[in-house]
Amino acid sequence: MRVATWNSELSRDGPGLLLRDLLLDDDAQAMAAAQMIAAVAPDILLLQNVDYDMDHLALTALRDLIATRGPRYGTVFARMPNTGMATDLDMDGDGRLGEPEDAQGHGAFAGQGGMAILSRYPVDIARVQDLSDLLWRDIPQAMLPVQGGAPFPSEQAQAVLRLADVAQWAVPVKHDSGRITILAFHANAPVFDGPEDRNGRRNHDQLRFWQHYLDGAFAPPPKDRFVLMGHANQDPHRGEGIKVGIAGLLSDSRLQDPHPVSTHTRPGEPPDATVNWPRVTPSLMRVSYVLPSRDWAVEASGVHWPIQGQEAASRHGIVWVDLVID
C-alpha cells in the first residue's frame, strides 16, 4: 500500500475559484498537479493547501481530473479547517481586525488552504476524530507566547485560539487487512511573527501534540496500525523554528522514519528535501513527513519532484512510502 502526503499549493484567492479552475480543465497548475499525483499513484493521499467547500465540489473535481490520467479514488474526505475561521479579535497584536492573521488559522476566507484525503479505500466516518478545535492553551506544557510579562497578543485571544492552524485528524480507513488510521496534520510556518515567537511556539506545540495524542491525552489513540503524515513546516536541521518539536516526533519509539529521498537531486543538494522555496535560505528543506507506526514493514520510499510538464504544480515534492500489507 502506497501512502503519500503533498502540499499541493492549489489554494486560490477567493471561495469557488479553485472549483472554477478545475472545471475549466485548462488551468496549468491543476493539470500539472493531476499529472504529479497520477505519476505517484498513492493508494491514500493526504493533500495540504487545497480549498475546502462543504459539498466537496472542488475536491471531487480534482479527483475526476486525476482519474483522466491515473487512479480514480473512490473516497474523498475533508472537514472544515481552521483557516479563515473568523475570531473577531486581534490575534497577531498589530491593532487591526479582520485580517487573514486574525482568523483561527491564517486565511483570507473560511476554508482557504485546507486539507483533504483521497483514498482507494473507504473511510470509517463514524470513528473519525477531528481534533482541530482543541485550544492551544489546553495542550500540556503549552508554549504560549508572552510579551512584557503578559499573554500575547491578549488574554482574550489566548482564551479562544485553537492549536491547529489548519487541521489535525485521526481518520480510520477500512482495508481488507483491517483498520488503518491516518493521523493527518498541517502545521503553521514558524516565521512571520515578532520577538514573542508566536508562530514558532505554535508550530512546536502542533508537532508535540501528536506525542500527547499517542499518550492518550485527548482521545483514545489507534489500537491498530497507523501512519502519521503531513506538512510540518519544519526541517530538523535547516531553517528557522524550535527544532525540538520535529526532533521529538522523528525520535519517538512508536514511529519510524523511512527518511524518503529523491534520486533526482544535483550534487550538493540535500536528497531528503521536500520543498524548494527560492526566496528562502536555505531554499531546499525537509518539511513534509510520512511516519508509519513501528509495526509496519516499509518496502520503499521517496520524494517525487515535478518533471517536465509538471513544473507549474507546486514548490513541494510528493512524499511517498510503500508499506507491506500482511
FIDRENVEX-130185 format. One record per atom (N, C-alpha, C): residue in one letter; x, y, z. Coordinates in steps of 0.1 Angstrom, whole numbers, plus 5000, padded with zeros to 4 digits. Each point is the difference from the previous one (the first is absolute). Layout:
# residues N
A  X  Y  Z
...
This chain:
# residues 326
M  5009  4988  5000
M  4991  5012  5000
M  5009  5012  5000
R  4997  5009  4991
R  5008  5013  4999
R  4992  5011  5006
V  5006  5007  5010
V  4995  5011  5006
V  5008  5012  4997
A  4994  5012  4999
A  5008  5012  4996
A  4994  5012  5006
T  5008  5011  5001
T  4995  5013  5004
T  5006  5010  4991
W  4992  5010  4997
W  5005  5011  4991
W  4994  5013  5003
N  5008  5010  5001
N  4995  5014  5001
N  4999  5005  4985
S  4987  4999  4996
S  4997  5002  4985
S  5000  5015  4996
E  4999  5009  5010
E  5000  5014  4997
E  4988  5003  4990
L  4989  4993  5001
L  4989  5002  4991
L  4990  5011  5005
S  5004  5006  5011
S  4991  5011  5006
S  4999  5012  4990
R  4988  5006  5001
R  4997  5012  4992
R  4997  5012  5009
D  4998  5011  4993
D  4999  5013  5008
D  4985  5003  5004
G  4991  4991  4996
G  4986  5003  5004
G  4992  4987  4999
P  4989  4999  5007
P  4992  4988  5000
P  4994  4997  4987
G  5001  4987  4996
G  4994  4996  4987
G  5010  5000  4988
L  5011  5007  5002
L  5009  5002  4989
L  5007  4987  4996
L  5004  4992  5010
L  5006  4987  4997
L  4991  4991  4992
L  4987  5000  5004
L  4990  4992  4993
L  4999  5005  4985
R  5000  5013  4999
R  4999  5006  4986
R  5012  4995  4992
D  5012  5001  5005
D  5012  4996  4993
D  5000  4986  4996
L  4995  4991  5009
L  5000  4986  4998
L  4990  4996  4989
L  4988  5007  5000
L  4990  4997  4990
L  5003  5005  4987
L  5008  5011  4999
L  5004  5005  4987
L  5009  4990  4992
D  5007  4992  5008
D  5009  4990  4994
D  5011  5006  4992
D  5004  5012  5002
D  5011  5006  4993
D  5010  5007  5009
D  4998  4998  5013
D  5009  5007  5010
D  5013  4992  5000
A  5011  5007  4998
A  5013  4993  4999
A  5004  4994  5013
Q  4998  5007  5011
Q  5004  4994  5013
Q  4991  4987  5003
A  4987  5001  4998
A  4992  4989  5003
A  5003  4988  4991
M  5003  5002  4987
M  5004  4989  4991
M  5013  4994  5005
A  5010  5008  5004
A  5012  4995  5004
A  4999  4993  5013
A  4991  5004  5009
A  4998  4994  5013
A  4994  4986  4997
A  4991  4999  4991
A  4994  4987  4997
A  5010  4990  4994
Q  5009  5005  4992
Q  5011  4992  4995
Q  5009  4995  5010
M  5004  5009  5010
M  5008  4996  5011
M  4994  4989  5008
I  4988  5001  5004
I  4993  4990  5008
I  4999  4987  4992
A  4996  5001  4987
A  4999  4988  4992
A  5014  4993  4999
A  5010  5007  4999
A  5014  4994  4999
A  5003  4992  5012
V  4997  5005  5012
V  5003  4993  5013
V  4990  4989  5003
A  4987  5003  4997
A  4989  4991  5001
A  4999  4994  5014
P  4999  5008  5011
P  4999  4994  5013
P  4986  4994  5002
D  4999  4991  5009
D  4987  4994  5004
D  4993  5009  5009
I  5007  5007  5009
I  4995  5010  5009
I  5008  5013  4999
L  4994  5011  4997
L  5007  5012  4998
L  4995  5011  5009
L  5008  5006  5008
L  4996  5012  5008
L  5005  5012  4993
L  4991  5009  4997
L  5003  5013  4993
L  4999  5011  5010
Q  5010  5009  4999
Q  4999  5013  5007
Q  4998  5011  4990
N  4996  5012  5005
N  4998  5012  4992
N  4991  4998  4988
V  4988  4993  5003
V  4989  4999  4991
V  4988  5006  5006
D  4993  5009  4993
D  4989  5007  5006
D  4988  4991  5003
Y  4994  5003  5011
Y  4988  4992  5005
Y  4987  5006  4996
D  4991  4991  4995
D  4986  5005  4999
D  4991  4988  5006
M  4989  5004  5006
M  4992  4991  5008
M  4996  4987  4992
D  4997  5002  4987
D  4995  4989  4992
D  5011  4992  4993
H  5013  5004  5002
H  5011  4993  4995
H  5000  5001  4984
L  4995  5011  4995
L  4999  5001  4986
L  5014  5002  4993
A  5009  5008  5006
A  5013  5002  4995
A  5008  4987  5001
L  4999  4993  5012
L  5007  4988  5002
L  4996  4989  4990
T  4987  4999  4998
T  4995  4990  4990
T  5004  5003  4986
A  5000  5013  4997
A  5005  5004  4986
A  5015  4997  4999
L  5008  5002  5010
L  5014  4996  5000
L  5001  4985  4998
R  4992  4992  5008
R  5001  4986  4999
R  4997  4995  4985
D  4990  5007  4994
D  4996  4996  4987
D  5011  5004  4990
L  5007  5011  5002
L  5011  5004  4991
L  5012  4990  5001
I  5002  4996  5012
I  5011  4990  5002
I  4997  4987  4993
A  4987  4996  5001
A  4995  4987  4994
A  5002  5000  4985
T  5001  5011  4993
T  5003  5001  4986
T  5014  4996  4996
R  5009  5000  5010
R  5014  4998  4998
R  5005  4988  5008
G  4993  4996  5011
G  5005  4989  5008
G  4989  4994  5009
P  5002  4998  5013
P  4990  4993  5008
P  4988  5008  5002
R  4989  4993  5002
R  4987  5007  5005
R  4998  4996  5014
Y  4999  5010  5008
Y  4998  4998  5015
Y  4985  4999  5003
G  4997  4989  5006
G  4986  4998  5004
G  4995  5008  5012
T  5010  5005  5008
T  4996  5007  5012
T  5007  5014  5000
V  4993  5010  5002
V  5005  5013  5003
V  4996  5005  5014
F  5009  5005  5008
F  4997  5004  5013
F  5006  5013  5003
A  4992  5009  5007
A  5005  5013  5005
A  4990  5005  5010
R  5006  5007  5009
R  4992  5007  5011
R  5003  5015  4999
M  4991  5008  5006
M  5003  5015  5000
M  5013  5003  5008
P  5009  5006  4993
P  5013  5003  5007
P  4998  5013  5009
N  5011  5003  5008
N  5000  5012  5008
N  5004  5013  4991
T  5005  4997  4989
T  5005  5012  4991
T  4988  5009  4997
G  5002  5013  5002
G  4990  5009  4996
G  4988  5001  5009
M  5000  4992  5011
M  4989  5000  5010
M  5001  5012  5009
A  4990  5009  4998
A  5001  5013  5007
A  4999  4999  5015
T  5008  5009  5007
T  5000  5000  5014
T  4994  5014  5006
D  5000  5010  4991
D  4996  5013  5004
D  5009  5006  5011
L  5013  4995  5000
L  5010  5005  5010
L  5012  5003  4992
D  5009  5008  5006
D  5013  5003  4995
D  5009  4989  5004
M  5003  4990  4991
M  5007  4988  5004
M  5015  5001  4998
D  5005  5011  4993
D  5014  5001  4998
D  5006  5013  5006
G  4991  5007  5007
G  5005  5012  5008
G  5004  5012  4992
D  4995  5001  4988
D  5004  5012  4992
D  4990  5011  5001
G  4990  4999  5008
G  4990  5010  5003
G  4989  5001  4989
R  5000  4991  4990
R  4990  5000  4990
R  4991  4987  5001
L  4988  5001  4995
L  4991  4988  5001
L  4996  4996  4986
G  4996  4987  4999
G  4995  4995  4987
G  5010  4996  4990
E  5012  5000  5003
E  5011  4995  4991
E  5001  4985  4999
P  5006  4995  4990
P  5002  4985  5000
P  5007  4995  5012
E  5009  5008  5006
E  5007  4996  5012
E  4992  5000  5013
D  4988  5005  4999
D  4991  5001  5011
D  4990  4988  5001
A  5001  4991  4990
A  4992  4988  5000
A  5006  4989  5009
Q  4992  4990  5003
Q  5006  4989  5008
Q  5013  4994  4993
G  4999  4999  4987
G  5012  4997  4992
G  5001  5010  4988
H  5012  5003  4996
H  5002  5010  4990
H  4992  4997  4988
G  4991  5010  4996
G  4992  4997  4988
G  4991  5013  4997
A  4999  5003  4987
A  4992  5011  4996
A  4985  4997  4999
F  4997  4987  5000
F  4986  4996  5001
F  4999  4987  5006
A  4988  4997  5005
A  4998  4987  5007
A  5003  4988  4991
G  5009  4992  5004
G  5003  4988  4992
G  5012  5001  4990
Q  5005  5012  5000
Q  5012  5002  4991
Q  5012  4991  5004
G  5006  4993  4991
G  5012  4992  5003
G  4997  4989  5011
G  4989  4993  4998
G  4997  4989  5009
G  5008  4987  4997
M  4995  4989  5006
M  5005  4987  4998
M  4990  4990  4994
A  5005  4990  4994
A  4990  4990  4994
A  5008  4987  4999
I  4992  4989  4999
I  5005  4987  4998
I  4993  4994  4988
L  5008  4994  4991
L  4995  4992  4989
L  5004  4986  5002
S  4991  4990  5000
S  5003  4987  5003
S  4993  4989  4991
R  5007  4989  4998
R  4994  4989  4993
R  4991  4992  5009
Y  5002  5002  5013
Y  4992  4993  5010
Y  4990  5009  5007
P  4989  4995  5005
P  4990  5008  5007
P  5005  5005  5014
V  4996  5011  5003
V  5002  5006  5014
V  4989  4996  5009
D  5004  4996  5012
D  4990  4997  5011
D  4996  5013  5006
I  4990  5006  4994
I  4996  5014  5004
I  4996  5000  5015
A  4993  4990  5005
A  4995  5000  5014
A  5012  5001  5010
R  5012  4995  4996
R  5011  5000  5009
R  5010  5011  4998
V  4998  5009  4991
V  5009  5011  4997
V  5001  5009  5013
Q  5012  5003  5004
Q  5002  5010  5010
Q  5005  5013  4994
D  4992  5010  5001
D  5004  5014  4995
D  5005  5007  5012
L  5013  5002  5002
L  5006  5006  5012
L  5004  5014  4997
S  4994  5006  4990
S  5004  5014  4996
S  4995  5011  5009
D  4990  4997  5009
D  4994  5010  5008
D  5007  5001  5014
L  5010  4992  5002
L  5007  5001  5013
L  5007  5013  5002
L  4999  5006  5011
L  5006  5013  5003
L  5015  4998  5003
W  5007  5010  4995
W  5015  5000  5002
W  5003  4999  5015
R  4993  5008  5008
R  5004  5001  5014
R  4997  4987  5008
D  4992  4991  4993
D  4996  4987  5007
D  5010  4989  4997
I  5011  5003  4993
I  5010  4990  4997
I  5010  4999  5012
P  5003  4989  5004
P  5010  4999  5011
P  5013  5008  4998
Q  5004  5008  5009
Q  5012  5008  4999
Q  5000  5009  4988
A  4989  5005  4997
A  4999  5009  4988
A  5009  5011  5000
M  5007  5003  4989
M  5010  5011  4999
M  4993  5013  4996
L  4990  5004  5007
L  4993  5012  4996
L  5009  5013  5001
P  4998  5008  4990
P  5009  5012  4999
P  4997  5010  5011
V  5010  5007  5004
V  4999  5010  5010
V  5008  5013  4996
Q  4995  5011  5002
Q  5007  5012  4997
Q  4998  5010  5011
G  5011  5006  5006
G  4999  5009  5011
G  4994  4994  5012
G  5001  4987  5002
G  4995  4993  5011
G  4985  4997  4999
A  4994  5003  4989
A  4985  4998  4998
A  4998  4990  4988
P  4989  4993  5000
P  4997  4991  4989
P  4999  5008  4987
F  5007  4994  4989
F  4999  5007  4987
F  4991  4993  4991
P  4992  5007  4992
P  4998  5014  5000
P  4991  5005  5011
S  4992  4991  5006
S  4992  5004  5011
S  4994  4988  5007
E  4995  5001  5012
E  4994  4989  5007
E  4988  4995  4992
Q  4992  5010  4994
Q  4988  4996  4993
Q  5003  4992  4988
A  5011  5004  4993
A  5004  4992  4988
A  5005  4986  5004
Q  5008  4998  5010
Q  5004  4987  5004
Q  4989  4991  5005
A  4989  5007  5005
A  4989  4992  5005
A  4992  4993  4989
V  5001  5005  4988
V  4992  4994  4989
V  5009  4993  4989
L  5013  5003  5000
L  5009  4996  4989
L  5001  4984  5000
R  4997  4994  4989
R  5002  4986  4998
R  5015  4997  4998
L  5004  4988  5003
L  5013  4995  4998
L  5003  4999  4985
A  4991  4993  4993
A  5003  4997  4986
A  4998  5013  4991
D  5010  5003  4992
D  4998  5011  4991
D  4991  4996  4988
V  5001  4987  4996
V  4992  4995  4989
V  4991  4989  5006
A  5005  4989  5003
A  4992  4989  5005
A  5009  4989  5005
Q  4994  4991  5009
Q  5007  4988  5004
Q  4989  4989  5002
W  5001  4989  4993
W  4990  4990  4999
W  5006  4986  5003
A  4992  4991  5005
A  5003  4986  5001
A  4989  4993  4991
V  5004  4995  4989
V  4990  4995  4990
V  5002  4985  4998
P  4991  4992  5005
P  5001  4985  4998
P  4996  4997  4985
V  5007  4992  4994
V  4998  4995  4986
V  4997  4985  5001
K  4990  4996  4993
K  4996  4985  5000
K  5008  4993  4989
H  5008  4991  5004
H  5008  4992  4990
H  4997  4986  5003
D  5002  4991  4990
D  4997  4986  5001
D  5008  4994  5012
S  5012  5005  5002
S  5009  4995  5011
S  4996  5005  5014
G  4991  5010  5000
G  4996  5006  5013
G  4999  5015  4999
R  4997  5006  5011
R  4999  5015  5000
R  5014  5006  5001
I  5003  5010  4992
I  5012  5008  5000
I  4996  5014  5003
T  5007  5006  5009
T  4997  5014  5004
T  5010  5010  4994
I  4995  5010  4993
I  5009  5010  4995
I  4999  5012  5010
L  5011  5003  5006
L  5002  5012  5009
L  5005  5012  4991
A  4991  5009  4997
A  5002  5010  4990
A  5002  5014  5006
F  5009  5008  4995
F  5002  5013  5005
F  5007  5010  4990
H  4998  5012  5003
H  5007  5011  4992
H  5004  5011  5010
A  5012  5001  5004
A  5005  5010  5010
A  5003  5013  4993
N  4999  5011  5008
N  5003  5013  4995
N  5015  5002  4999
A  5003  5010  4992
A  5014  5004  4998
A  5005  5006  5013
P  5013  4997  5004
P  5005  5006  5013
P  5006  5014  4998
V  4996  5007  4991
V  5005  5014  4997
V  4989  5009  4998
F  5003  5012  4995
F  4990  5011  4998
F  4993  5005  5013
D  5008  5001  5010
D  4995  5005  5013
D  5011  5010  5006
G  4999  5003  5013
G  5009  5009  5006
G  5009  4993  5010
P  5006  5008  5010
P  5008  4994  5010
P  4993  4991  5009
E  4987  5001  5001
E  4992  4991  5009
E  5000  4985  4994
D  5004  4999  4987
D  5001  4986  4994
D  4987  4993  5000
R  4989  5007  4998
R  4987  4993  5000
R  4999  4989  4991
N  5004  5002  4987
N  4999  4989  4990
N  5010  4989  5003
G  5012  5003  5004
G  5010  4989  5003
G  4995  4992  5012
R  4994  5006  5010
R  4995  4992  5011
R  4988  4992  4997
R  4991  5005  4992
R  4989  4993  4995
R  5003  4988  4992
N  5010  5002  4991
N  5005  4989  4991
N  5005  4989  5009
H  5008  5003  5010
H  5006  4990  5009
H  4989  4992  5007
D  4990  5007  5005
D  4989  4993  5007
D  4991  4992  4991
Q  4999  5004  4987
Q  4992  4993  4991
Q  5007  4986  4997
L  5013  5000  5000
L  5007  4988  4997
L  5001  4991  5013
R  5002  5007  5011
R  5000  4993  5013
R  4987  4994  5003
F  4989  5006  4995
F  4987  4995  5003
F  4998  4985  4997
W  5007  4995  4989
W  4998  4986  4996
W  5006  4990  5010
Q  5010  5004  5007
Q  5005  4992  5011
Q  4990  4999  5011
H  4994  5012  5004
H  4990  5000  5010
H  4988  4991  4996
Y  4996  5001  4987
Y  4989  4992  4995
Y  5003  4985  5001
L  5012  4996  4997
L  5003  4986  5001
L  5001  4995  5014
D  5003  5010  5009
D  5000  4997  5014
D  4985  4998  5006
G  4990  5004  4992
G  4986  4999  5004
G  4995  5012  5007
A  5007  5011  4998
A  4996  5012  5008
A  4987  5007  4995
F  4996  4997  4988
F  4988  5007  4995
F  4989  4991  4995
A  5004  4988  4995
A  4990  4990  4995
A  5007  4987  4999
P  4993  4989  5000
P  5007  4987  4999
P  5008  4999  4987
P  5013  4998  5002
P  5009  4998  4988
P  4996  4988  4992
P  5005  4998  4988
P  4996  4988  4992
P  5005  4987  5006
K  4992  4990  5000
K  5004  4987  5005
K  5007  4992  4989
D  4997  5004  4987
D  5005  4993  4989
D  5012  5008  4994
R  5005  4995  4989
R  5011  5008  4993
R  4995  5013  4995
F  5010  5010  5000
F  4996  5013  4996
F  5012  5006  4993
V  4997  5012  4993
V  5011  5007  4993
V  4997  5015  5004
L  5011  5006  5006
L  4999  5015  5002
L  5007  5007  4988
M  4992  5008  4994
M  5006  5007  4988
M  4994  5014  4998
G  5008  5009  4994
G  4995  5013  4997
G  5012  5010  4998
H  4996  5012  5001
H  5010  5011  4997
H  5003  5007  5013
A  5013  4997  5005
A  5004  5005  5013
A  5005  5015  4999
N  5003  5005  4988
N  5006  5013  4999
N  5013  5001  5008
Q  5007  4989  5002
Q  5012  5000  5009
Q  5010  4990  4995
D  5012  5004  4998
D  5011  4991  4997
D  5008  4998  5013
P  5004  4987  5003
P  5007  4998  5012
P  5013  5006  5002
H  5006  5005  4989
H  5014  5005  5000
H  5001  5014  4994
R  4992  5003  4989
R  5002  5012  4993
R  4988  5010  5002
G  5003  5013  4998
G  4990  5010  5001
G  4997  5004  5015
E  4989  5008  5001
E  4996  5005  5013
E  4990  4991  5007
G  4998  5003  5012
G  4990  4992  5008
G  5006  4994  5012
I  4991  4995  5009
I  5004  4993  5012
I  5002  4985  4996
K  5012  4995  4999
K  5002  4987  4994
K  4996  4988  5009
V  4998  5003  5013
V  4998  4988  5009
V  4986  4994  4997
G  4991  5008  4994
G  4987  4994  4996
G  5000  4989  4990
I  5007  5003  4988
I  5001  4990  4990
I  5010  4989  5004
A  5010  5004  5008
A  5010  4990  5004
A  4993  4990  5009
G  4990  5004  5008
G  4993  4991  5009
G  4992  4990  4992
L  4994  5005  4990
L  4992  4990  4991
L  5009  4990  4993
L  5011  5005  4995
L  5008  4991  4992
L  5007  4990  5009
S  5002  5003  5013
S  5006  4990  5009
S  4991  4992  5008
D  4987  5002  4999
D  4990  4993  5008
D  5000  4985  4997
S  5001  4992  5010
S  5001  4986  4998
S  4988  4993  4994
R  4988  5007  5000
R  4988  4995  4994
R  4999  5002  4985
L  5010  5008  4995
L  5000  5004  4986
L  5013  4995  4993
Q  4999  4999  4987
Q  5013  4997  4993
Q  5001  5010  4988
D  5012  5004  4998
D  5002  5010  4989
D  5008  4993  4989
P  4992  4998  4989
P  5007  4994  4988
P  5010  5009  4993
H  5000  5013  5004
H  5009  5010  4994
H  5000  4999  4985
P  4989  5003  4994
P  4999  5000  4985
P  5010  5010  4994
V  5005  4996  4989
V  5009  5009  4992
V  4997  5000  4985
S  5004  5010  4994
S  4998  5001  4985
S  5013  4995  4993
T  4998  4993  4989
T  5011  4996  4992
T  5004  5010  4989
H  4994  5012  5000
H  5002  5009  4989
H  5006  5013  5006
T  5006  5000  5011
T  5007  5012  5005
T  5014  5001  4994
R  5004  5013  4999
R  5013  5003  4995
R  5011  4999  5011
P  5013  4999  4996
P  5010  4999  5010
P  5000  5012  5009
G  5001  4997  5013
G  4999  5011  5010
G  4987  5003  5006
E  4989  4995  4993
E  4986  5003  5005
E  4996  4989  5010
P  4993  5003  5010
P  4996  4990  5010
P  4989  4991  4993
P  5003  4987  4999
P  4991  4991  4994
P  4987  4998  5007
D  4999  5003  5013
D  4988  4999  5007
D  4991  5012  5000
A  5004  5010  4993
A  4991  5012  4999
A  4987  4997  4994
T  4989  5007  5005
T  4987  4998  4995
T  4994  5013  4994
V  5007  5011  5001
V  4996  5012  4995
V  5012  5008  4995
N  4997  5009  4990
N  5010  5009  4995
N  4993  5014  5000
W  5003  5008  5011
W  4995  5014  5001
W  5011  5009  4995
P  4999  5005  4988
P  5011  5008  4994
P  5004  5012  5008
R  4991  5006  5007
R  5003  5013  5007
R  5004  4997  5014
V  5002  4988  5004
V  5003  4997  5014
V  5014  4994  5000
T  5008  5003  5011
T  5013  4994  5001
T  5001  4992  5013
P  5003  4987  4999
P  5002  4992  4987
P  4987  4997  4994
S  5000  4999  4987
S  4987  4999  4992
S  4995  4985  5000
L  5010  4991  5001
L  4996  4985  5000
L  5000  4995  5014
M  4988  4996  5004
M  4998  4995  5014
M  4991  4988  5000
R  5001  4992  5011
R  4990  4989  5002
R  4990  5005  5010
V  4987  5001  4995
V  4990  5006  5008
V  4987  4991  5000
S  4999  4990  4991
S  4989  4991  5000
S  5004  4986  5003
Y  4991  4992  5007
Y  5005  4988  5006
Y  4989  4989  4999
V  5004  4988  4998
V  4992  4988  5002
V  5007  4991  5010
L  4993  4998  5012
L  5006  4993  5011
L  4991  4988  5004
P  5002  4988  4995
P  4992  4989  5003
P  5003  4995  5015
S  4990  4994  5005
S  5002  4994  5014
S  5010  4989  4998
R  5006  4996  5012
R  5011  4990  5000
R  4996  4986  4995
D  4987  4997  5000
D  4996  4987  4996
D  4999  4998  4985
W  5003  5010  4992
W  5000  4999  4986
W  5013  4995  4994
A  5000  4992  4989
A  5012  4998  4993
A  5000  5009  4988
V  5011  5008  4999
V  5001  5010  4989
V  5008  4994  4989
E  4994  5000  4988
E  5006  4994  4988
E  5009  5010  4992
A  4995  5012  4999
A  5007  5010  4992
A  4994  5014  5004
S  5008  5011  4996
S  4995  5013  5003
S  5007  5010  4990
G  4995  5012  4999
G  5007  5009  4991
G  4993  5014  5001
V  5006  5009  4993
V  4994  5014  4998
V  4999  5002  4985
H  4988  5002  4995
H  4998  5002  4986
H  4999  5015  4997
W  5010  5005  4992
W  5000  5014  4996
W  4993  5001  4986
P  4995  5012  4997
P  4995  5003  4987
P  5010  4997  4989
I  4996  4993  4990
I  5008  4998  4988
I  4995  5008  4988
Q  5005  4998  4989
Q  4996  5008  4988
Q  4985  4999  4998
G  4993  5012  4999
G  4986  5000  4999
G  4992  5002  5013
Q  5008  4999  5011
Q  4994  5001  5014
Q  5005  5012  5007
E  5008  5008  4994
E  5008  5010  5007
E  4990  5010  5007
A  4988  5002  4995
A  4991  5010  5006
A  4992  4995  5012
A  5002  4987  5003
A  4992  4994  5011
A  5001  5006  5013
S  5013  5000  5006
S  5002  5004  5014
S  5015  5002  5002
R  5003  5007  5010
R  5014  5001  5004
R  5004  4988  5009
H  4990  4991  5003
H  5003  4989  5008
H  5000  4987  4992
G  5007  4990  5005
G  5000  4987  4995
G  4990  4991  5007
I  4996  4989  4994
I  4991  4991  5006
I  5008  4990  5008
V  4998  4999  5013
V  5007  4990  5009
V  4992  4987  5000
W  5006  4989  4996
W  4992  4987  5000
W  5008  4989  5007
V  4992  4991  5005
V  5006  4988  5007
V  4992  4988  4996
D  5006  4989  4997
D  4994  4987  4997
D  5000  4992  5012
L  4988  4995  5005
L  4999  4992  5012
L  4995  4986  4996
V  5006  4990  5006
V  4996  4986  4998
V  4987  4997  5007
I  4990  4995  4993
I  4988  4996  5005
I  5001  4985  5003
D  4998  4995  5012
D  5000  4986  5004
D  4989  4992  4993
